């Protein structure tokens, strides 16, 4: 369950563009549990759905909290096309969850009890680098694999300069 650290310094083995989705929620009214709990429980369901079918494009994710009211997930995707395909696929849970939220909003029943947000980034090769010291695979490295830092360069400048073959 707990990954062992990789001794020394490593870097992510990512090649080409990297697609990162930050997605989360904020509980605006703690007492409105019936409003925010379904939203809170939806993300683990989507992550399980994506983990069961790796062909959908999710490479890895990290669950985080920004405060006692704000929770989010950093997701790493194969491509923006696969991310978009999942988000719009009518047979996936995300599509059904957003349909419910949109219906509530149109009916005037979305009362601000929970806030939702996401940000998506496509980082072209040469626009990202990473280093991990005595860490188990984490974040980008967990999604793309781990390399000894010497393979990409000991300095950030060198890792930014790396280009895949």
Protein Blocks (a to p, Z undefined) as FASTA:
>chain_A
ZZcddehjdddfbehjddddddddddfblklmmlmmmmmmmmmmmmmmmmmmmmnopabd
cdddfbfkbccdddddfbfklmmmmmmmmkbmklmmmmmmmmmmmnopagolaccddddd
dddehiaccddehiacehjlmmnopadfklnopbfklmmmpccZZ
